[in-house]
Amino acid sequence: MSRKFAKYALIVLCIGCGCHAPPSGTSLSAPPPQKHTQEPPTAASPAEPSKPGGGAGKASPPTTLRRYSPGRDNAVDPEVAWYSKLNNGLLKQFVPPTMLWKVPATVTVVVGGEKADTSSALPNATGSSPIKVARQMKVIVFCPDNPDEFIIAPEPGTQDVQYVPEDGTTTWNWSVTPRYTGKSKKVAIRAWVLEPGSQNAQHELPVYTAVVDVHVPSFGECVKRLFEGDPDYWLKYGLPGGAGFVFLSGSIAGIWKWLRRKKAGSAPEPVGP
């Protein structure tokens, strides 16, 4: 009985082991170790900058920063700094509004320093304007339309460059002689301020222009100039349609009036009854 029970228990044990056995053809040995090959490192691609919103996008162009250059761009030009510190004075000018043909006239410019009293300077001035003033100034007179319209020469004591005191005035005088007749002829005045120690014009100031009418001299002036021995008057006045025609007409009219007065003065007075 005991033998049967032992045999039966052995059979049951064998059946239980068979249920958990691996399938046929399958080895229960450990798998062979795998061979790991290390791949060479690859170059990492540059990271793309993200867009302002946070996501990755196209790279924005680089920002160029201008470096500080103390000796070149950022320094103020000494001439500009000097000119900006200049104070205003006053320029007064006298340009005769009417000139006579071939008769010299005087054009005058007076420049007063920044602390000068110019109320009594050049009382017959035809124009004035505030301008920048320096101790050394240059002033000229010229013809803006046609340089050949006038003969311009500085009068004695006048130079282009002159000293302008801080609390005084300086005067320029030019002899201006019209070479042609006509209306609305232009005479211009130009001034500069000069940097200390320089004889070259550094900063040009605004140009002041005056209009001049040039007339033929009167009959009496023409006769006076003729007796003074100026043959140019006769040559110019002999031109038909120009100043010569005006002079000849004036001469004939003057002679005719003189003859009429003489004839009227020599007529006998009527005798009463």
C-alpha positions as CSV (number, residue, x, y, z in Angstrom):
1,M,0.0,0.0,0.0
2,S,2.7,2.3,0.9
3,R,4.5,1.4,-2.3
4,K,1.5,2.3,-4.4
5,F,1.2,5.6,-2.6
6,A,4.8,6.5,-3.2
7,K,4.5,5.5,-6.9
8,Y,1.4,7.6,-7.3
9,A,3.1,10.6,-5.6
10,L,6.1,10.2,-7.9
11,I,3.8,10.2,-11.0
12,V,2.0,13.4,-9.8
13,L,5.3,15.1,-9.2
14,C,6.6,14.3,-12.7
15,I,3.4,15.5,-14.3
16,G,3.7,18.9,-12.5
17,C,7.3,19.3,-13.6
18,G,6.3,18.7,-17.2
19,C,3.8,21.5,-17.3
20,H,6.4,24.1,-16.6
21,A,9.1,22.7,-18.9
22,P,10.3,24.9,-21.7
23,P,9.2,24.1,-25.2
24,S,11.2,21.8,-27.2
25,G,14.2,23.1,-29.0
26,T,14.6,26.0,-26.5
27,S,17.8,26.3,-24.6
28,L,17.6,27.5,-21.0
29,S,21.2,28.7,-21.1
30,A,21.9,32.4,-20.7
31,P,22.0,34.3,-24.0
32,P,25.5,35.2,-25.3
33,P,26.7,38.6,-24.4
34,Q,25.9,41.3,-27.0
35,K,28.8,43.2,-28.5
36,H,28.4,46.9,-28.1
37,T,30.2,49.1,-30.7
38,Q,30.7,52.8,-29.9
39,E,29.9,55.1,-32.7
40,P,32.2,58.0,-33.4
41,P,30.9,61.3,-32.0
42,T,29.3,63.6,-34.6
43,A,29.6,67.4,-34.7
44,A,26.8,69.0,-32.9
45,S,24.8,71.3,-35.1
46,P,24.6,74.9,-33.8
47,A,21.5,75.6,-31.8
48,E,19.1,77.9,-33.6
49,P,18.1,81.0,-31.7
50,S,14.6,81.1,-30.6
51,K,12.1,83.6,-31.9
52,P,10.9,86.4,-29.6
53,G,7.8,84.4,-28.9
54,G,9.9,81.6,-27.5
55,G,9.9,79.0,-30.3
56,A,12.9,78.2,-32.5
57,G,13.1,80.2,-35.8
58,K,15.5,81.8,-38.2
59,A,18.5,83.6,-36.8
60,S,18.1,87.4,-36.7
61,P,20.9,89.6,-38.3
62,P,23.7,90.5,-35.8
63,T,23.6,94.0,-34.3
64,T,26.6,96.2,-35.1
65,L,27.8,98.2,-32.2
66,R,29.8,101.4,-32.9
67,R,32.8,101.7,-30.7
68,Y,33.6,104.9,-28.9
69,S,36.4,106.8,-30.6
70,P,37.5,109.7,-28.4
71,G,39.9,111.2,-31.0
72,R,37.7,111.0,-34.1
73,D,33.9,111.0,-34.2
74,N,33.0,111.9,-30.7
75,A,35.3,115.0,-30.3
76,V,33.9,118.4,-31.3
77,D,35.7,120.2,-34.0
78,P,37.7,123.1,-32.4
79,E,36.7,125.6,-35.1
80,V,33.0,124.7,-34.7
81,A,33.3,125.0,-30.9
82,W,35.0,128.4,-31.2
83,Y,32.4,129.7,-33.7
84,S,29.5,128.5,-31.5
85,K,30.8,130.6,-28.6
86,L,30.9,133.9,-30.5
87,N,28.5,136.6,-29.5
88,N,26.4,138.8,-31.8
89,G,27.4,142.3,-32.7
90,L,25.9,144.7,-35.2
91,L,26.7,145.4,-38.9
92,K,25.5,148.7,-40.4
93,Q,25.8,149.5,-44.0
94,F,25.3,152.6,-46.2
95,V,24.8,151.9,-49.9
96,P,23.5,155.0,-51.9
97,P,20.2,153.9,-53.4
98,T,20.9,156.1,-56.5
99,M,24.3,156.4,-58.2
100,L,25.4,158.4,-61.2
101,W,26.9,156.7,-64.2
102,K,30.8,156.8,-64.0
103,V,30.6,158.9,-60.9
104,P,32.3,157.3,-57.8
105,A,30.2,156.8,-54.7
106,T,31.2,155.6,-51.2
107,V,29.8,152.4,-49.7
108,T,30.4,152.1,-46.0
109,V,30.2,149.2,-43.5
110,V,30.5,149.6,-39.8
111,V,30.8,146.5,-37.5
112,G,30.3,146.9,-33.8
113,G,31.7,144.5,-31.2
114,E,29.4,142.5,-28.9
115,K,29.6,145.2,-26.1
116,A,29.8,148.3,-28.4
117,D,27.2,151.1,-28.4
118,T,26.3,151.4,-32.1
119,S,23.4,153.8,-31.7
120,S,25.4,156.8,-33.1
121,A,27.5,154.8,-35.6
122,L,26.7,155.5,-39.2
123,P,23.6,157.7,-38.7
124,N,22.7,157.6,-42.5
125,A,22.8,153.7,-42.6
126,T,20.6,152.2,-45.2
127,G,20.5,148.8,-43.4
128,S,21.6,146.9,-40.3
129,S,21.7,143.3,-39.1
130,P,23.0,141.4,-36.0
131,I,26.0,139.1,-36.9
132,K,28.5,137.0,-35.2
133,V,31.6,139.1,-34.4
134,A,35.2,138.2,-33.6
135,R,38.4,140.2,-33.1
136,Q,39.5,139.6,-36.6
137,M,36.9,140.1,-39.4
138,K,36.9,140.3,-43.1
139,V,34.4,142.4,-45.1
140,I,34.2,142.9,-48.9
141,V,31.8,144.6,-51.4
142,F,31.1,142.8,-54.7
143,C,28.6,142.6,-57.5
144,P,26.6,139.3,-57.2
145,D,25.0,139.4,-60.7
146,N,27.8,140.8,-62.9
147,P,31.3,141.5,-61.5
148,D,31.9,144.0,-64.4
149,E,29.0,146.3,-63.4
150,F,30.9,148.4,-60.9
151,I,34.5,149.4,-60.3
152,I,35.1,148.7,-56.6
153,A,38.2,149.7,-54.8
154,P,38.9,150.2,-51.0
155,E,39.4,153.7,-49.9
156,P,42.6,154.8,-48.0
157,G,42.7,153.3,-44.6
158,T,40.5,150.3,-45.5
159,Q,41.7,146.7,-45.7
160,D,39.7,143.5,-46.2
161,V,40.8,142.1,-42.8
162,Q,40.5,144.5,-39.8
163,Y,40.4,144.4,-36.0
164,V,37.0,144.7,-34.3
165,P,37.2,145.7,-30.6
166,E,34.8,144.1,-28.1
167,D,33.4,147.5,-27.0
168,G,34.0,149.6,-30.2
169,T,33.4,149.8,-33.9
170,T,35.4,149.4,-37.1
171,T,34.7,151.0,-40.4
172,W,35.2,149.8,-44.0
173,N,34.9,152.3,-47.0
174,W,34.9,151.5,-50.7
175,S,34.8,153.6,-53.8
176,V,32.1,152.2,-56.1
177,T,31.8,153.5,-59.6
178,P,28.9,152.3,-61.9
179,R,30.1,151.3,-65.4
180,Y,26.6,150.9,-66.9
181,T,23.3,152.6,-66.4
182,G,20.1,150.9,-65.4
183,K,17.7,150.1,-62.5
184,S,17.9,147.5,-59.8
185,K,21.6,147.0,-60.0
186,K,22.8,145.0,-57.0
187,V,25.7,145.7,-54.6
188,A,26.4,143.0,-52.0
189,I,28.3,142.9,-48.7
190,R,30.0,139.7,-47.5
191,A,31.6,139.3,-44.1
192,W,33.7,136.5,-42.3
193,V,34.9,135.9,-38.8
194,L,38.5,134.7,-38.5
195,E,39.8,132.3,-36.0
196,P,42.6,133.8,-33.8
197,G,46.0,133.6,-35.4
198,S,44.6,132.9,-38.9
199,Q,44.5,135.1,-41.9
200,N,42.1,132.9,-43.8
201,A,38.4,133.3,-43.7
202,Q,37.0,130.6,-41.4
203,H,33.3,131.1,-41.2
204,E,31.2,133.0,-43.8
205,L,28.3,135.1,-42.5
206,P,25.1,135.9,-44.4
207,V,25.4,138.1,-47.5
208,Y,23.6,141.5,-47.4
209,T,22.4,142.8,-50.8
210,A,21.3,146.4,-51.6
211,V,19.6,147.5,-54.8
212,V,21.0,150.5,-56.6
213,D,19.6,152.6,-59.5
214,V,22.2,154.0,-61.8
215,H,21.2,157.2,-63.6
216,V,22.9,159.4,-66.2
217,P,24.3,162.5,-64.6
218,S,22.3,165.7,-65.0
219,F,23.0,168.1,-67.8
220,G,25.0,170.4,-65.5
221,E,27.1,167.5,-64.3
222,C,27.8,166.5,-67.9
223,V,28.9,169.9,-68.9
224,K,31.1,170.2,-65.8
225,R,32.8,166.9,-66.6
226,L,33.3,167.9,-70.2
227,F,35.1,171.1,-69.2
228,E,37.2,169.0,-66.8
229,G,38.5,167.1,-69.8
230,D,36.8,163.8,-69.5
231,P,36.3,162.5,-73.1
232,D,34.6,159.3,-72.0
233,Y,31.4,161.1,-71.5
234,W,31.3,162.2,-75.2
235,L,32.2,158.7,-76.4
236,K,29.5,157.0,-74.3
237,Y,26.9,159.6,-74.9
238,G,27.4,159.4,-78.6
239,L,25.9,155.9,-78.6
240,P,22.3,156.0,-80.2
241,G,19.6,154.6,-78.0
242,G,21.7,154.6,-74.8
243,A,23.1,157.2,-72.4
244,G,24.4,159.2,-75.3
245,F,20.9,159.7,-76.7
246,V,19.7,160.9,-73.3
247,F,22.6,163.3,-73.0
248,L,22.1,164.7,-76.5
249,S,18.4,165.1,-76.0
250,G,19.1,166.9,-72.7
251,S,21.7,169.1,-74.4
252,I,19.4,170.1,-77.2
253,A,16.5,170.8,-74.8
254,G,18.8,172.9,-72.6
255,I,20.1,174.9,-75.5
256,W,16.6,175.4,-76.9
257,K,15.4,176.7,-73.5
258,W,18.4,179.0,-73.2
259,L,17.7,180.5,-76.6
260,R,14.0,181.0,-75.8
261,R,14.9,182.8,-72.6
262,K,17.4,185.0,-74.4
263,K,15.0,185.8,-77.2
264,A,12.3,186.7,-74.7
265,G,14.6,188.9,-72.7
266,S,15.7,190.8,-75.8
267,A,12.2,191.5,-77.2
268,P,11.2,195.2,-77.0
269,E,8.5,196.1,-74.6
270,P,5.3,197.4,-76.2
271,V,4.8,201.2,-76.1
272,G,1.6,202.4,-74.6
273,P,-0.7,205.0,-76.2
